[in-house]
Amino acid sequence: MLDVVLMLKKGRKNLEKFWIDVDAEVAEQHPKVFTKVNLKYNFTGSGLDEESVVRAIELSREKYCAVYGMLKHSVDITYTYEINN
């Protein structure tokens, strides 16, 4: 998820703090693999706008994140985000 941070900084956004909360569901039977994952992206900084944040998250998911690319066909991966200016 470092790519999200780098994209926002490249766009001259003042990102002070960034973290991701993960909530996941696992299968009831073995192997207990992940069946659903929700990522909550949390951003703190000044001048952060929704359009830039969503664009950075979407580019990360669709182009740069190898883990998402590997799992997207077998796990329901969703996301939410919160911006604190």
C-alpha positions in Angstrom: 0.0 0.0 0.0 3.0 2.2 -0.1 2.1 3.1 -3.7 -1.1 4.9 -2.4 1.2 7.1 -0.2 3.6 7.7 -3.0 0.9 8.7 -5.5 -0.6 11.2 -3.0 2.8 12.7 -2.2 3.6 12.9 -5.9 0.3 14.8 -6.3 1.6 17.2 -3.7 -0.9 16.2 -1.1 0.1 16.8 2.5 -0.4 13.3 4.0 0.6 13.2 7.6 -0.7 9.8 8.7 -1.9 6.7 6.8 -3.0 3.3 8.0 -5.3 0.5 6.9 -7.7 -1.4 9.1 -8.5 -4.9 7.8 -11.7 -6.8 8.5 -11.9 -10.3 7.1 -14.1 -13.4 7.1 -12.7 -16.9 6.8 -14.3 -20.2 5.5 -15.9 -22.4 8.1 -14.2 -25.5 6.8 -10.5 -26.3 6.5 -8.5 -24.9 4.9 -9.9 -21.8 6.5 -9.0 -19.4 3.7 -10.2 -15.8 3.5 -13.5 -15.5 1.8 -14.1 -11.7 2.3 -11.8 -8.9 3.1 -12.6 -5.2 3.6 -9.8 -2.7 3.8 -10.5 0.6 5.4 -8.0 3.2 4.3 -7.5 6.0 6.8 -5.9 9.3 5.7 -4.9 12.2 7.9 -3.5 15.4 6.4 -4.4 18.8 5.0 -5.6 19.4 1.5 -6.6 15.8 0.9 -9.5 15.5 -1.5 -11.8 12.6 -2.2 -11.0 12.5 -5.9 -7.2 12.1 -5.3 -7.7 9.5 -2.6 -10.1 7.3 -4.6 -7.8 7.6 -7.7 -4.7 6.5 -5.7 -6.6 3.6 -4.1 -8.0 2.4 -7.5 -4.6 2.7 -9.2 -3.1 0.7 -6.4 -5.7 -2.0 -6.6 -5.9 -2.3 -10.4 -2.3 -1.7 -11.4 0.3 -1.8 -8.7 -0.7 -4.1 -5.8 0.6 -7.6 -6.5 -1.4 -9.1 -3.5 -4.7 -7.7 -4.8 -3.9 -8.9 -8.3 -3.2 -12.4 -6.9 -6.3 -12.6 -4.7 -9.0 -10.6 -6.6 -10.3 -13.7 -8.5 -10.7 -15.9 -5.4 -11.6 -13.5 -2.5 -14.3 -10.7 -2.3 -12.1 -7.7 -1.6 -13.9 -4.4 -0.9 -12.7 -1.1 0.6 -13.9 2.0 2.3 -11.9 5.1 3.2 -11.9 8.0 5.7 -10.3 11.3 5.2 -9.4 13.5 8.2 -8.3 16.9 7.2 
